[in-house]
């Protein structure tokens, strides 16, 4: 824009254009913006008109100052805590963004407009919103005075295409050769949960895994907010709905799981197990719906049974009944972490077993250490579960590499050409691979 336009004239000029567009009901196209400028007695060049049109379009129907951040393919989260404090996550942890809002009112206007686009209400009577925008972006906003000082806005960007498992190996989320263990898990149709904290990559990994499901299988997703986007030809997506202003029309995740069971799913997937739906999910996995999966928030894989017990108890299922259902329904827990550098990765794989008291506990089967999976006490059981899927043949063998046989898996290390062992035993760790114990 011109110097005259930048030096103090822009806000007043754009306010005048906004008023003209609002009164006329016109869209902020370049032609309409030029007409509005002429109505104000201002004559600008083509570049200035196009710049004004783009800025108005961004403010009126886009994401305002956040638009370039959301357009960045590497950005996963955008967080606004004050007009001059905007943070982004590009996969390596939070960093300060070089964008700002004019004032706190501008942040509030953007949050309310995005909520309206999502079909949700955001005002003093309902000062927070959790919704999905039309492009899949997850929106969460809290207005003052609940948010002290300024509206807090959080946007989680959903990729238009799911990562492939090979891409996750390249990114370091899956250890070298670990993809073959995960492929075998899907081939064996084992039921599993992906656990981890917020932002650890649970949804990303689950989407990639679902993309490996056979094209002849029907996947039914039940989610609180539709974030899973598996690259698969036969996916049915169900999403919860809040009650309207009259308090009717509520559709819960529990409702969706019940409906999903009537839709002939080959794979029933719950985006995040967080409430009473755990009862119906466990019941489904105990009645012939093999290969079901979902995500759950937990600090560690060993904490997953306690987490599910808390959810089941709140839903009215007693402890003994829940552990009985859990023991028969779930086979594997894959736990992800996000380390201090921002790297998201699989930390461990656990199997489930019952203790002498009849309660379910998890047993570590694989642990990621020094660039490879290391065998733990539960590896024999996991190997047996993977082999129980039938003659799966070679799983994920690369060109020129020895195939990994599943059914049963070999006792030795799982090798990946040029990448070192994917699974090392504790004996190999102690002996340095030579067979002689290292002092």
C-alpha positions, 0 to 999 in steps of 0.5 A: 500500500502507499505511504499515505495509506500506511501512515495512520490513514489505513484504520479510518479508511478500512473502517469506512469501507467496512461500513459501506460494505455492511450497509450495501450487503456487498462482498469484499471483492476488489471491485466493491472495495474500489467502489467503496473507496470512490464513495469516500473520495479516495483514489488508490492504485490497483495494488492498494485496492487489492491490498485493502480487499485482501485485508478486509476479506481476511478480517471479515471471512478469514482468520485475520492476522492468523491467516498466514500462520494457518496457511503454513503447512508446518504449523499444527497449533496457533495460540493467542493469549494477548493481542501482542502474544501469538504463539505457534507450534511447527512440530518443535515446540511453541515459538513466538509468532511475528503477528499481532492484533490491534487490541483485545477487542479484535481478538474477541471479534475474531473468536466470536466470528469463528465460533459463528462460522462453526455454528456455535454461540460465544458471548457473555452468557456462554463464554467458551466454545469448543468446535470444529471449523468447516476446514477441520481446524479445531477451535477453542476460545474463552472470553473475559472475564473467565479469561483474565485480560484478553480472549484466549484463542487456540486453533489446532490445524488438521492436515488435509491428508493423513501422514503415511506410516513411512512418513512417520518413520522418517519423522522419527515418530516410529522407530526404524522397523517399528512400522512392521510391528504396527502393520502386523498389529493391524493384520492380526486385527487386535484391538488397541488404544493409542495413549499419550498426553495432549499434543503427543500425536495420538490422532496423527498416528491413529489416522496413519494406522487406519490408512493401512486397513484393507480396502475391503473393510468398513471403518466407522469413526465416532468422534467428539470433534472430527479430526481423524482423516484416514486415507481409506476408501470406506470411512463413515465419520460420526461427530457429536453435537451440542444442545441448542439454545433450547437445550435440545438436540444433544448428541453424545459420543455414547450415542454415536458408539451405539449407532455405529454398532448398527452400521456394520463396522469392520473396525469401530474407532472412537476418536477419544475415549473420555466418558460413558462411551467406554462401556459401549466400546468395551461391550462392542469389542467383546461381541465380535467387533475385532480390530477396534481402536481409539485414543485415550489421555494417559500419562503412561501406558501403565496408567491406562487401566486406571484411566478406563476404570475411572471412566467406567465407574463414572458410567455406572460399571463396577470395578470387577465388571470393567476389568473383566470386559477390559481383559477380553476386549483390549490387547495392546496399548501404544503410548506416545510422548512428546519430549523436551525438544518437541519431538513426538514419538512412540515411547513404549508398547504394552500388552494387557494381562490379569493379575492374581486378583483378577484386575487388568494391568499392562506389561511392557513389550517394547520400549524405544531406546537408542533408535530401536525397539528393545524387548521387554517382559511382555514381548513374548506375549505380543509376539504370540498375539501378532502370530495369532492373526494367521499366516500373515507372511512378510510384514513391511519388508523393504526391498533387499531386506530380510522379511519379518515373519509374523506367525510366529514372529522370530525370536531374534531381532527384527532387522531393517536394512541400513537402519540397525535392529528394530527390536533388541533383546535385553541380552543383546543390550548387556552383551553388546551383541557379541554374546559375551556379557559386557562388564 
